[in-house]
Amino acid sequence: MIVLKKMFLRKIIIVCSFLPFIVSGCGWQKEVVFSGRTMGTTYHIKINTGYFNNLSGLQSKIDQRLEAINQSMSTYRPDSEISQFNALQDISTLMQISDDFLKVMQVAQRIYELTDGAWDGTIKPLVNLWGFGNTQRPQEVPDAAVIKDQIRMVGFKYIRIMGNGFLQKHVETLSLDLASIAKGFAVNQISELLKAQGLINFLVEIGGEVYAAGYRQDGSPWRVGINQPDSTATVLETYQVVPLHNQAMATSGDYRNYFEIQGKRYSHIIDPRTGYPVDNGVISASVVADSCMFADGLATALMVMNPEESLNLVASLDGVAALIIVRNEDKSLSQYASTSFGDLIE
C-alpha cells in the first residue's frame, strides 16, 4: 500500500507578527506591510519608517523587480533565461545571460564547491525521476540502473560560467533548477531596492526566506521563528525563535514534501551524489548569514550532509550560523547548533 502525503511548500519558516496592511503611529514612526505573490509562493514585507514618508509606488517597484527575477529563473516559463539554457542542445553554444542570472550562478558555483557537490543546481532529472518535479510520484522505488543513468546528466561542474556574462554546457542534456537559491536571491534584491529608497528598518520574506534590516518599531531586533519540524505542525508552531539584525535566515526541511512506499519515507531532498532521497536523520536545517541567497542554498546542502560535516563547514565561514535538527530512531529530536548560532540566540 502506498501512502502519499504532498504539500506544496518545500520550506516552512514563520515570520513573526505579519498582519494585514496597517499603519500604526508610534511617535514619528509608522509600520507598513506589503504582500503579494511571486515565484509560486507569497511575499510579505514589513517596513518601519518615518510617519510622513511617502511610500506610494513602492509596491509597483517591488512587483516589477520580482517579475524580472521570475523571467530570468522560472523553469515554468518556456521563454525564461533558465528555460532557454535548459533547451540548448549544442555544447559549443555560448549563451549570454543577464546580470541577475550571472550573480546567482556565481554563488551557486561557490556553494557547490564548498559542499563538495551536496548542493547541485543540475539535479532536476533526479527530482523528476522521484516525482518531485513536473512528473507523477513513482509507484515503486526507481531501479538502481535508472538512477545511475540519470546521475550521468547531473553535475554543476559541467557548466562553464564566464565572468563576462556567458554560460556554456559541457553535457548537452544538462538542465538547471535554481529553486533552492532563487528565492533567497529575490529577498536580497528586494532588500537592496528598499535600501535604495532610504529605508533602514524592514523585514522581507519570500516563501519563508527572510532578511531583517535594522529594528522593529519598539527598537528590538526582528524575531523570526523556525517551524516545528513535524508534518502535523501548523505554521504557527515554532521550534526556535531567532533574533535577527541586518541578517538573513533560510530553512530547509523534509517534513512537508515526501511520500511513502511500503512504510518507508522518501523526501524531496535528494543527494545529487547518490541519486537517492537523503536518509541521514536530518529533518531541518536553518542558516543565518549576511546573504539570503547564500543561506538559502547552504540550508539545502546541510540537509544532505551529516551534522558533523555541516558544523565543520559552518565554523569555517565568517558570519554564518546554523541549527540542524535530527530525528532519532526513537522519533525523539536532537539538535546540532554552531557556536555562532548559540551566540546569536543568547
C-alpha positions in Angstrom: 0.0 0.0 0.0 1.3 3.4 -0.9 0.6 6.4 1.3 1.1 9.8 -0.4 1.5 13.0 1.6 2.1 16.0 -0.6 2.4 19.7 0.3 3.5 22.4 -2.0 5.7 24.4 0.4 9.2 22.9 0.4 10.4 25.1 3.2 8.4 26.5 6.1 9.6 29.3 8.3 7.5 31.6 10.4 7.9 35.3 10.2 6.5 36.6 13.5 3.8 39.3 13.6 2.9 39.7 10.0 -0.5 41.4 9.8 -2.8 42.7 7.0 -1.9 46.2 5.7 -1.8 48.6 8.6 -0.4 51.9 9.5 0.1 52.3 13.2 1.6 55.6 14.6 4.3 55.4 17.2 5.7 58.8 17.7 7.0 59.8 14.3 7.2 56.2 13.1 4.7 54.2 11.1 4.6 50.5 10.2 3.6 49.4 6.7 3.1 45.9 5.3 3.1 44.9 1.6 2.2 41.5 0.4 1.7 39.6 -2.8 2.5 36.5 -4.8 5.7 35.6 -6.7 7.7 32.6 -7.7 4.9 30.2 -7.0 4.6 31.4 -3.4 3.9 34.6 -1.4 5.9 37.5 -0.1 5.5 39.8 2.9 7.4 43.0 3.6 7.1 44.9 6.8 8.6 48.4 6.9 9.1 50.8 9.9 9.6 54.3 8.5 9.0 58.0 9.2 5.4 58.8 9.6 5.3 61.3 6.8 7.4 59.3 4.4 5.6 58.7 1.1 5.8 55.1 0.0 3.4 55.4 -2.9 4.6 53.5 -5.9 6.8 51.2 -3.8 4.6 48.1 -4.3 4.7 48.5 -8.0 8.6 48.7 -7.9 8.7 45.6 -5.8 6.4 43.7 -8.2 8.3 44.8 -11.2 11.6 43.7 -9.7 10.2 40.3 -8.7 8.8 39.9 -12.2 12.2 40.4 -13.8 13.7 37.8 -11.5 10.9 35.3 -12.4 11.5 35.9 -16.1 15.2 35.1 -15.5 14.9 32.0 -13.4 11.5 30.4 -13.5 11.6 26.9 -15.0 7.8 27.1 -15.5 8.2 29.8 -18.2 9.4 28.4 -21.5 10.8 31.8 -22.5 12.8 32.5 -19.3 16.6 32.6 -19.4 16.9 29.3 -17.4 14.5 27.5 -19.8 16.4 28.7 -22.8 19.6 27.4 -21.3 18.0 24.1 -20.5 16.8 23.8 -24.1 20.3 24.2 -25.5 21.5 21.1 -27.3 24.7 22.4 -28.8 27.6 22.3 -26.2 29.6 24.7 -28.3 27.0 27.5 -27.8 27.8 30.4 -25.6 24.6 31.8 -24.1 24.7 35.4 -23.0 22.8 35.9 -19.7 21.6 38.8 -17.5 23.4 40.2 -14.5 20.8 38.6 -12.3 21.4 35.1 -13.7 25.1 35.6 -13.6 25.1 36.6 -9.9 23.0 33.6 -8.9 25.2 31.2 -10.9 28.4 32.5 -9.3 27.0 32.0 -5.8 25.6 28.6 -6.9 29.1 27.6 -8.0 30.6 28.6 -4.7 28.1 26.6 -2.7 28.6 23.6 -5.0 32.3 23.7 -4.4 32.1 24.4 -0.6 29.8 21.4 -0.1 31.6 19.0 -2.4 28.5 18.7 -4.5 26.0 18.2 -1.7 24.2 21.2 -3.4 23.9 20.9 -7.1 21.7 23.1 -9.3 21.6 20.5 -12.1 19.7 17.9 -10.0 16.4 18.3 -11.9 16.5 14.9 -13.7 16.7 13.2 -10.3 14.0 15.4 -8.9 11.7 14.4 -11.8 12.6 10.7 -11.5 11.5 10.7 -7.9 8.2 12.5 -8.7 9.1 15.9 -7.0 9.2 17.9 -10.2 6.8 18.0 -13.1 6.1 14.3 -13.0 3.9 11.9 -11.1 5.1 10.2 -7.9 6.5 6.7 -8.6 4.5 3.7 -7.6 7.8 1.9 -6.6 11.4 2.9 -5.9 13.2 3.7 -9.2 15.5 1.0 -10.4 19.2 1.4 -9.4 20.3 1.3 -13.0 17.8 4.0 -13.9 19.1 6.2 -11.1 22.7 5.6 -12.2 21.7 6.6 -15.7 20.1 9.8 -14.5 23.1 10.8 -12.4 25.1 11.0 -15.7 23.0 14.0 -16.6 23.8 15.7 -13.2 26.9 17.8 -12.4 27.2 21.6 -11.8 30.9 21.1 -12.8 29.7 20.6 -16.4 28.7 24.3 -16.7 31.2 26.9 -17.7 30.4 30.3 -16.1 32.2 33.2 -17.7 32.6 36.5 -15.8 31.7 38.4 -19.0 28.1 37.1 -18.7 28.1 33.9 -20.8 27.2 30.2 -19.9 28.2 27.1 -21.7 27.2 23.4 -21.2 29.7 20.6 -21.4 26.9 18.0 -21.4 24.0 18.6 -23.8 21.3 17.0 -21.5 22.2 19.2 -18.6 19.4 21.3 -17.1 19.3 23.8 -14.3 16.8 24.3 -11.5 17.7 27.1 -9.1 14.5 26.9 -6.9 16.6 26.3 -3.8 18.5 29.5 -4.2 16.4 31.9 -6.4 14.0 33.0 -3.6 17.0 33.9 -1.5 18.3 36.0 -4.3 14.9 37.7 -4.7 15.0 38.5 -0.9 18.4 40.1 -1.4 17.3 42.2 -4.4 14.1 43.5 -2.7 16.2 44.4 0.3 18.5 46.4 -1.9 15.6 48.1 -3.5 14.3 49.2 -0.1 17.7 50.4 1.0 17.9 52.5 -2.2 14.6 54.2 -1.2 16.3 55.3 2.1 14.6 52.6 4.2 16.7 51.1 7.0 14.2 49.2 9.2 12.4 46.4 7.4 11.7 42.7 7.1 11.5 40.9 3.7 10.1 37.4 3.5 9.6 35.4 0.3 8.4 31.8 0.5 9.9 31.5 4.0 13.3 33.1 3.3 14.0 36.2 5.3 16.2 39.3 5.5 15.9 41.6 8.5 17.3 45.1 8.4 17.5 47.5 11.4 15.0 47.1 14.1 11.3 46.6 14.9 9.1 49.5 15.8 9.9 49.1 19.5 13.6 49.2 18.9 14.2 45.5 19.4 15.7 43.1 16.8 13.3 41.3 14.4 12.2 37.9 15.7 11.9 35.1 13.1 10.6 31.6 14.1 11.8 28.2 12.8 8.8 26.0 12.3 8.4 22.9 14.4 9.8 20.1 12.1 6.7 17.9 12.1 4.3 17.2 9.2 1.4 17.7 11.6 2.6 21.0 13.0 0.9 24.2 11.9 2.9 27.1 10.5 2.3 28.9 13.8 4.2 26.2 15.9 7.8 27.3 16.5 10.8 25.2 17.4 13.1 28.2 17.9 12.7 31.9 17.7 15.8 33.7 16.3 16.5 37.4 16.7 17.9 39.0 13.5 19.6 42.4 12.9 20.9 43.1 9.4 20.9 39.3 8.7 19.2 36.7 6.6 17.8 33.3 7.5 16.7 30.4 5.4 15.4 27.0 6.5 15.1 23.7 4.6 13.2 20.7 5.8 12.0 17.3 4.7 8.8 17.0 6.7 6.4 18.7 4.4 7.1 17.3 0.9 7.5 13.5 0.9 5.8 10.2 0.0 5.8 6.7 1.5 6.3 3.3 -0.2 5.8 0.2 2.0 6.2 2.3 5.1 9.4 4.0 4.1 9.5 7.7 3.7 11.2 9.4 0.7 11.6 13.1 0.9 12.1 15.7 -1.8 15.7 16.4 -0.6 17.9 14.3 -2.9 21.6 13.7 -2.6 23.0 14.7 -6.0 25.9 12.3 -5.5 23.9 9.1 -4.9 20.6 9.9 -6.7 18.5 8.9 -3.7 16.5 11.0 -1.2 18.5 11.7 1.9 18.3 9.2 4.8 20.6 10.7 7.3 18.0 11.7 10.0 18.3 15.4 9.3 14.8 16.9 9.1 15.5 20.6 9.3 18.5 22.9 8.6 18.5 26.7 9.3 21.2 29.0 8.2 21.8 32.6 9.3 24.1 34.7 7.0 24.6 38.2 5.6 23.2 37.0 2.2 19.8 35.3 2.0 20.8 33.7 -1.3 23.8 32.1 0.3 21.8 31.0 3.3 19.1 29.5 1.1 21.4 27.3 -0.9 23.5 26.3 2.1 20.5 25.3 4.1 19.6 22.8 1.4 23.1 21.4 1.3 23.2 20.9 5.1 20.1 18.7 4.7 22.2 16.4 2.6 25.4 16.5 4.7 25.7 14.8 8.1 25.6 17.2 11.1 29.3 16.9 11.9 30.3 17.8 8.4 27.8 20.6 8.4 29.1 22.2 11.6 32.7 21.9 10.5 31.8 23.8 7.3 29.8 26.5 9.0 32.7 27.0 11.5 35.0 27.8 8.6 32.7 30.5 7.2 32.7 34.1 8.6 29.3 35.5 9.7 27.4 32.2 9.2 25.4 30.3 11.8 23.4 27.1 11.6 20.9 25.0 13.5 20.4 21.4 12.4 17.6 19.2 13.8 17.8 15.4 13.6 15.1 12.8 14.2 16.4 9.9 16.1 15.3 6.2 15.6 13.1 6.5 18.6 11.4 9.6 17.0 12.9 12.0 19.5 14.6 15.1 18.2 18.2 16.2 18.7 19.8 19.4 17.6 23.2 20.5 16.4 24.0 24.2 16.6 27.1 26.0 15.5 28.8 28.1 18.2 27.8 31.2 16.2 24.2 30.2 16.4 24.3 29.8 20.2 25.8 33.3 20.4 23.0 34.6 18.3 20.1 33.5 20.5 21.7 34.2 23.9 
